[in-house]
Amino acid sequence: MKIQPITTEKLIEYQNDICVFLEEQYFLESGKTIVLEPVQRKILNDIFKTKGKNGLRIYTDALVGMIKKSGKSSLASGVALFMLFCDEIFDEPNNVYSIAYSQDQASIIWEKTKKAIERNPILLGSVKIYRDKIVVPSTGSVYKVLSAESFSAHGLDPSCVIGDEIWNQKNRDLLDALQFSPTRKQPLRFIVTYAGTSTVTPLYSLYEKGLNKENPKMYFHWSHVPEVSWISKEFIEERRRELPPAVFQRFWENRWTGGENSFFTREDVMQCRDEFMKPKFKGEEGNQYFYGCDLGLVKDKSVAVILHQEKDGMVIVDKITAWQGTKTDPVKIADIEEDMLLASQNFTRLKIIVDPWNLKGTIERLKRHCRIEEFTFSGSNVEKLSRNLYYFIHNGLVKFPPHKELERELLSLNLEQKSYGYRFDHPSSQFSDHAMALSIALMQVASVRKPTAGVLISESPTMEEFEEQLKREEKLEVKVTAGVNRAEHNQNKFPQLSQLEAWRRTMKL
């Protein structure tokens, strides 16, 4: 093991190039120095790029999302080591903190950094290592571990925060407590992770900011494919075969899911979002419009969705309206009735579909003025509604304008198996009012005219193919189970969700 002496000239070189420092001073368990992958070099060089006369770094924030086993922990450990030894100290020592949801998770990067120091006699002679911190006496710099379990992080003055797998961080308390002081010349928050299972977490909020380029001082790298040499295509395919789709997508494609029972992937939902669409307040002659309403007076929102189907089969969401009530000021049903009447005037051949719960009187009052029908939430109807929503969203047969609440609700839906079949539902802490209103309106599209545009995923079956398959299966049956009403059986024109998912897995979609 050959160690490169750290001279004054070398220290200046290291301060200007983190990659040189790591490849000469970061020792692995094998006794050899780390060899950075091209993607790791790019990430580090981009993050530590400087600009301007003062030579300060461009970025103060970095979010790096990569698939599992991509060397994220080693990358974060390297950044911590650099910030502890080489980051230029201006007025006060550097305080480096590793954070995560639990103390054990937060300690992973700290332990890797500690071992890298212990393998290098030059670095080891420059520090004092304690049970929960590493101190550089000559500069006063400190590296410690914090977690969400810490009773308080307020009053700390970090220069660098290293976040590791914070996807399960439920609130912003720890991140908010570790705010950088205005006196810090070039602080850095560096987070490495893979995708999470919830869209209502601090990590997802950071992900959205990076995706939308909201912060010019934030470096964002998020990949869905292997970027390091030790992960082969064959290895990925093996993981695909052995894992449930949502688990595989999260760990090995770095995609956001709602857990193993996630109803939709992020790609399912995002293919339906059209950045250039705008809400419409008046319909076009010749189209038939559908108005789906999900009623919530106090806790839930009341949501109305207006949509229509184009000649090519694509469903266009024209307008989404929401009302939020409180205990002291619940949603007024008169406001919803007024919206229904106004929509009937502005959208041709409008058909309104509502849950009769709390709206029986509305249905009777408005029958003389507009086309309005009930949608009863029976077990079989909810199953049809769920299968129909899955069919349209999964196959990209719906387009809607950017709408954060609708997108988050769709992404948070879970798949549940009931005695009557499958249905979607939302986690106990979340809502599905927008998704439900969209589902109710889509049920009417399916009953009036089947999609004829085909589907965006070519291997996925169309409605017609499902019906033909059902007919073929019926012809092959020799006996019909006693008591089955054949007429009712033939009326079920919706694809079974289990069949759709089976096809999806077979085609590796």
Secondary structure, DSSP 8 states (H G I E B T S, - for coil): -------HHHHHHHHH-HHHHHHHH-B-TTSSB----HHHHHHHHHHT-EETTTTEES-SEEEEE--TTSSHHHHHHHHHHHHHHTS--SSS--EEEEE-SSHHHHHHHHHHHHHHHHT-HHHHTT-EE-SSEEEETTTTEEEEE--TTSS--TT---SEEEEESGGG--SSHHHHHT---TT-SS-EEEEEE---S-SSSHHHHHHHHHHTT--TTEEEEE-SS--STT--HHHHHHHHHHS-HHHHHHHHS----SSTTBSS-HHHHHTTB-TT----SS--TT--EEEEEE--SSSSEEEEEEEEE-TTS-EEEEEEEEEE--SSS---HHHHHHHHHHHHHHSTT-EEEE--TTTHHHHHHHTTTSEEEE----HHHHHHHHHHHHHHHHTT-EEB---HHHHHHHHH-EEEEETTEEEEE--TTS--HHHHHHHHHHHHHHHH----S--SSTTS--HHHHHHHHHHHHHH-SS--TT--HHHHHH--S--HHHHHHHHHHTT-
